[in-house]
Amino acid sequence: MKLIAGLGNPGDKYEKTRHNIGFMTVFKMQKTLEFSEFKAEQKFDAALSEGTLQNEKVILALPLSFMNNSGIPIQKIIHYYKIKPEDCIIICDDLDTEFGKIRIRKNGGPGTHNGLKSITEHMGRDYIRIKMGIENRPEDSTKPNTTSYVLDQFNQTETQQLAEFIERAGSAARTILVDGIDSAMNKYN
């Protein structure tokens, strides 16, 4: 059994923000793979969708805690379903990478991402990350602060590229499940 979780913040206020690109990607995967509709599961504090890919059961998850507490629902899900951390793929935004670029990592530290910090705190470092670059700020002293930037909506140029970017990140997750992480890293990094 595998888990793919997209990180974001719940609620309409955050729905189309840069910080929610992980949610957007996993939601798109649910539609593309024709998995079950997302259902909020109170015992996990997450919305789950299930399906099968290459004869393997896959759970898609959207933690409904806020980003900084993403590790709590993820930990509940993996303990309940007895999923090993290395069988988890976490999809999230990455402020340290240029918009439109994908970085896949087998394990490692959380960097500056508070959602990854929470997950690492609750289940260790041995999970797969698909980091989706959202950095597109001007290189001058008028850069908005990090919080306001990640919680802002995509600009017009980003919005035009967003559907393809989300599709590519979803394809990267499917490649990890079907062909392995090394193949995905060679293709998408």
C-alpha positions as CSV (number, residue, x, y, z in Angstrom):
1,M,0.0,0.0,0.0
2,K,1.2,3.5,-0.9
3,L,0.2,7.0,0.3
4,I,0.4,10.2,-1.7
5,A,-0.4,13.3,0.3
6,G,-0.7,16.8,-1.0
7,L,0.0,19.6,1.5
8,G,-2.0,22.7,1.8
9,N,-4.3,24.7,4.1
10,P,-8.1,23.9,4.3
11,G,-10.8,26.4,3.5
12,D,-11.9,28.5,0.6
13,K,-9.6,31.4,1.7
14,Y,-6.5,29.3,0.8
15,E,-7.9,27.2,-2.0
16,K,-6.0,28.9,-4.9
17,T,-2.9,30.0,-3.1
18,R,0.7,29.0,-3.9
19,H,1.0,27.1,-0.6
20,N,-1.9,24.8,-1.7
21,I,-0.3,23.5,-4.9
22,G,0.2,20.1,-3.2
23,F,-3.6,19.9,-2.6
24,M,-4.3,21.0,-6.2
25,T,-2.0,18.3,-7.5
26,V,-3.4,15.4,-5.5
27,F,-7.0,16.5,-6.3
28,K,-6.1,16.5,-10.0
29,M,-4.6,13.0,-9.6
30,Q,-7.8,11.7,-8.1
31,K,-9.7,12.9,-11.2
32,T,-7.1,11.6,-13.6
33,L,-6.7,8.2,-12.0
34,E,-10.5,7.9,-11.4
35,F,-10.0,7.1,-7.7
36,S,-12.9,7.3,-5.3
37,E,-14.2,10.8,-4.4
38,F,-12.4,12.4,-1.5
39,K,-14.2,11.8,1.8
40,A,-13.3,13.7,5.0
41,E,-12.3,11.2,7.7
42,Q,-12.5,12.8,11.1
43,K,-10.3,10.1,12.8
44,F,-7.4,11.2,10.5
45,D,-8.2,14.9,10.2
46,A,-7.8,14.4,6.4
47,A,-9.8,13.8,3.3
48,L,-9.0,10.4,1.6
49,S,-9.5,8.9,-1.8
50,E,-8.6,5.3,-2.7
51,G,-7.8,3.4,-5.8
52,T,-5.5,0.9,-7.4
53,L,-2.5,1.6,-9.6
54,Q,-0.5,-1.4,-11.1
55,N,-2.3,-3.8,-8.7
56,E,-1.2,-1.8,-5.7
57,K,-3.7,0.0,-3.4
58,V,-3.0,3.7,-3.3
59,I,-4.4,6.3,-0.8
60,L,-4.5,9.9,-1.8
61,A,-4.7,12.3,1.2
62,L,-5.3,15.9,1.9
63,P,-4.5,16.7,5.5
64,L,-7.2,19.1,6.9
65,S,-5.0,20.4,9.7
66,F,-3.2,23.6,8.8
67,M,0.1,23.3,7.0
68,N,2.2,23.6,10.2
69,N,0.5,20.5,11.6
70,S,0.5,18.3,8.5
71,G,2.5,15.6,10.2
72,I,-0.3,14.7,12.7
73,P,-2.8,13.5,10.1
74,I,-0.1,11.8,8.0
75,Q,1.2,9.9,11.0
76,K,-2.4,8.8,11.9
77,I,-2.9,7.5,8.3
78,I,0.3,5.6,8.1
79,H,-0.2,4.0,11.5
80,Y,-3.8,3.0,10.8
81,Y,-3.0,1.5,7.3
82,K,0.5,0.2,8.4
83,I,2.2,2.1,5.6
84,K,6.0,2.5,5.8
85,P,7.3,6.0,5.6
86,E,9.4,5.1,2.5
87,D,6.0,4.2,0.8
88,C,4.8,7.8,1.3
89,I,5.0,10.5,-1.3
90,I,4.5,14.1,0.0
91,I,3.7,16.8,-2.6
92,C,4.3,20.4,-1.6
93,D,5.3,23.9,-2.7
94,D,8.9,24.8,-2.6
95,L,9.8,28.5,-2.2
96,D,13.5,27.7,-2.8
97,T,12.9,26.5,-6.4
98,E,11.9,28.4,-9.5
99,F,8.2,28.3,-10.5
100,G,7.5,25.4,-12.8
101,K,10.4,23.2,-11.7
102,I,10.0,19.9,-9.8
103,R,12.5,18.5,-7.3
104,I,12.1,14.9,-6.2
105,R,14.0,13.7,-3.2
106,K,14.2,10.2,-1.6
107,N,14.6,11.5,2.0
108,G,16.4,14.2,3.9
109,G,15.7,17.2,5.9
110,P,12.6,19.4,5.7
111,G,14.4,22.6,4.7
112,T,12.4,25.7,5.6
113,H,9.0,24.2,4.8
114,N,6.8,24.1,7.9
115,G,4.6,21.3,6.6
116,L,7.7,19.1,5.9
117,K,9.1,20.0,9.3
118,S,5.9,18.7,10.9
119,I,5.9,15.5,8.9
120,T,9.6,14.8,9.7
121,E,8.9,15.4,13.4
122,H,6.1,12.9,13.4
123,M,7.4,10.1,11.1
124,G,11.1,10.7,10.4
125,R,13.0,11.6,7.3
126,D,12.5,8.5,5.1
127,Y,9.6,9.6,2.9
128,I,9.7,10.8,-0.7
129,R,9.2,14.5,-1.5
130,I,7.9,16.0,-4.7
131,K,8.7,19.7,-4.3
132,M,7.0,22.0,-6.7
133,G,8.8,25.3,-7.3
134,I,6.8,28.5,-6.6
135,E,9.6,31.1,-6.5
136,N,8.8,33.9,-8.9
137,R,9.5,37.0,-6.9
138,P,11.5,39.9,-8.3
139,E,15.2,40.0,-7.3
140,D,15.1,43.4,-5.5
141,S,14.6,44.7,-2.0
142,T,10.8,45.0,-2.5
143,K,10.2,41.2,-2.3
144,P,7.1,40.5,-0.3
145,N,7.7,38.5,2.9
146,T,7.5,34.7,2.7
147,T,4.2,34.3,4.5
148,S,2.3,36.8,2.3
149,Y,3.9,35.4,-0.8
150,V,3.0,31.7,-0.3
151,L,-0.5,32.6,0.9
152,D,-1.1,34.8,-2.2
153,Q,-2.8,33.5,-5.3
154,F,-0.8,32.7,-8.5
155,N,-0.2,35.7,-10.8
156,Q,-1.5,35.7,-14.4
157,T,1.6,34.2,-15.9
158,E,1.8,31.4,-13.3
159,T,-1.9,30.7,-13.8
160,Q,-1.4,30.2,-17.5
161,Q,1.2,27.5,-16.7
162,L,-0.4,26.0,-13.6
163,A,-2.5,23.2,-15.2
164,E,0.5,21.8,-17.0
165,F,2.7,22.1,-13.9
166,I,0.2,20.2,-11.8
167,E,-0.2,17.5,-14.4
168,R,3.6,17.1,-14.6
169,A,3.9,16.7,-10.8
170,G,1.1,14.1,-10.8
171,S,2.9,12.3,-13.6
172,A,6.0,12.3,-11.5
173,A,4.2,10.7,-8.6
174,R,2.7,8.0,-10.9
175,T,6.2,7.4,-12.3
176,I,7.6,6.8,-8.8
177,L,4.9,4.2,-8.1
178,V,5.2,2.4,-11.5
179,D,8.8,2.8,-12.5
180,G,10.6,3.7,-9.2
181,I,12.0,6.8,-7.7
182,D,15.3,6.8,-9.7
183,S,13.4,6.7,-12.9
184,A,11.2,9.6,-11.8
185,M,14.3,11.6,-10.6
186,N,16.0,11.2,-13.9
187,K,12.9,12.2,-15.8
188,Y,11.6,15.1,-13.7
189,N,14.5,16.7,-11.7
